[in-house]
């Protein structure tokens, strides 16, 4: 009986519960709909990026933003500790130019599974009108 009590207490401490619903995806993680995301997310944005001769598609939990550029005060912090970057969704294959928050990165390892770290040059090539700051990189669909 004591052993059962200890097991129940340890299960409660480490977060085991009888809950069958999966936890919502954090900001910048993959999703199928905004209902899959944490409450702070307002969008599940579908993105499609061509890189290295392949097209990568995925959707991210995110929010709209008004202050475009790297380290936008409108965007949630990423796992690497910086505020997200605010750019038009179309820069990463979104369906329109609505500014959304992207996860910032320095390397592919900074991105969540299913995403890779690309710079303005990677995403826009020689296009000088690229909205991504030259010193910024964001996580977009793709496997490194």
N, C-alpha and C positions, 0 to 999 in steps of 0.2 A: 504494500500500500504506500509506503514511504517512497519507493522508487517511482511509482506512478505520479505522485505529487511533485517530485523533483523534475520528472520529464515534462509535466504540464507547465511548471514554473519556467523551466529553461526554454520551452517552446514559446512562451509568451515574451520572454526577454529578447530572444533573437528574431522575433517578428513572425513566427509561424502562426497562422490562423486558419480557420476553416473557410476563409474567403475564396471563392472560385473565380471572381472577376480579376482580370489582369490589371496591374497598376497602370495608370495612364502614362503615355509617353511624355518625357520631359520636352521642354522647348528644344528645338533643333533636331529632334529624333524623328524617325520615320513614322508615317501614319497612313491610314486608309481614309479617315474622315476626321474632322476636328473633334468629334466625340472621343477619339482615341488619345487625345492630347490632354495635358494638364489644363486646368481652368484658365490659366493666364494666356494660353494660346487662343488666337481668334481665327486662325486659318490653318488648313492642311493644304499647303501649296504644292501642286504637282510641278515638277521640274524635269527637263530633258536636256542633257548636255552632251555635245559631241566632243570627244577628245581621243586622240591617238587612233583615229579611224573607226571608233566605236561610238554608239549612242547609249548613254546611261540614263535611265529614268528612275525617279523615286519621288516621294512626297515628304515634306517636312512640316512638323508642328512649328508655327511661327506667328508673328504679329505684323500688322501694318506699322509703318513708321513715317515720320515727317522730316526728321533731320538726317539727310542723306550723308553717307560717308562712313569711314571707319570709326569705331568706338562711338557709335551713336547713343546718346542718352535715352533714346526711345526704345532701345533694344535690351533684352535680358542678357545677363552675364552668361558666358559660355563656360565649359568645364576648365578652360585654360585661364579663367579669371578676368578676361576682358569683356567689355560690353560688345554686343553683336554689331555687325556692319549693316547699314541700311542702303539698299540699292534696288532699282526696278527689278521685279521678278523676271522680266524678259531677258536680263543679262545671263540668266542660268536656265533659259528655256521655259520660263513661265508664260502663261497665256496673254499677259498684258504688262503694262509698265507700272503697275501698282507697286510702290516702294514697300518692301518687306525686309524683315531682319534675317540676316544670314549669320551662321556661326563663323567667327573669325578663326584663323589658324596660322601656324607657321610651317607645319609639316603635315603629311597625311595622318600621322599618329594622333594629331589633335582632333581629328574628325571622328564622329561616331561611325559605327559599322555601316557600310553601304555608301559612304561618302569619301571623297578625296579633297585635298587642299589644292586649289588652283588660284593663280594670280591673274591680274588684269591681262597680261600678255597671253597667258594660257587660254583665257576665255574670249578675248577680243582680238587677238593677233595684233596687227599693226594699226588697227582702228584707233585714231587719236581721240575720237569722241567717246571712248569707252567710259562709262560712268564709274567704274571701279578705280579707286585711287591707286596710283602706281606702286605705292609701298604697302598695299593691302592684299590679303589673300582670304578667300572664303571657302567653306566646305560646300561642295556640290555633289550631286549623284555621281558615283563611280567607285570602282575598286582600284586601289593602288597596285 
